Amino acid sequence: LSPHTLKEVIFVGHGADAPNTPFYSMFECGACGGNNGLLNARFAATLMNDPVVQNLIKERYAIDSIRFYAAEHNTTLATVQLDPQSHSDFQNHSSGVLKRLLQQISLLPKRAFPNSEEVIENGNPTSRTSGSACAWWQVFPEWGLSGNAACVIGPRSLTNKFNLRSRVFLHDYSWEEDVDNQVLTSIFSGPGVVMQMINAAYNGAVTNPKILGSGDKTRHNVLGEAGVLLGADGPLYRGLPWQSIAPQAPQFTRNENGHIPLRLQIFVAAPITKIAEALKQSALAPFAAGGWVAAHALEGDSA
């Protein structure tokens, strides 16, 4: 923490609007147990703004009056929105720099859906109203994670000049500061397992849809929390429906191919010996041993 540069922090939780699917939890935050991550972001911000915690931060890092806020990244609409409960505090205490940042984020192109009406907002003709994405009748409610393929664990400078087309998970990491290798081990055991679960769910639904998918969701008959039937009888299905993995029309999304089946590829900017040691000690070890994930070292100039 630098007392000269860090005065504001936003915790961003992951969530989605996908009411027309019994697999709603798949589109929420995997690290939050299939729930919306805004609640955790709100709790973290509230905790860090507590006067006792603020005093501890001041004593340890010589930073006075650092403010924490919560926001939600909605992957259905591809938007970042401030927590409504933080709005008043944000308006009264946040800096102009942070206000301008959120304003710039709001002007980024929204995800377009069928029947979305093109509008002009603040002179931005690429904005679209995507209310139909959150409607119960929307056949394709969420495509945000269907393109997942890999993860990059390293400094953000490695990827900030590349358009990865929303196919790569990103995790900031500096191996030079990870002396005992516990940070990388924790990344593999926490976010790494979540990323593998997401990747495996899409992978299985594409490669073996009869067993690991659930067919056409317009025929789904929800059976409690056990799964779905296709119609009134037959086998029980628990995998993703074809609407979550199917190719879409190019005018509606850039992911024309749907989900391309690929076992999770993890690229780490660290020496290969550190990666092997952390992977062996992490919860990802059995997945790596079974070939369900592959870890690669980015060394040399890139690391």
Secondary structure, 3 states (H helix, E strand, C coil): CCCCCCCEEEEEEEECCCCCCCCHHHHCEHHHCCECCHHHHHHHHHHHCCHHHHHHHHHHHCCCCCEEEEEEEECCCCEEEECHHHHHHHHHHCCHHHHHHHHHHHCCCCCCCCCCEECCECCECCCEECHHHHCCCCCCCCCCCCCCCEEEECCHHHCCCCCCCCCEEEECCCHHHCCCCHHHHHHHHHHHHHHHHHHHHHHHHHHCHHHHECCCHHHEEEECCCEEEECCCCCCECCECHHHCCCCCCCCCCCCCCCCCCCEEEEECCCHHHHHHHHHHCCCHHHHHCCCEEEEECCHHHC
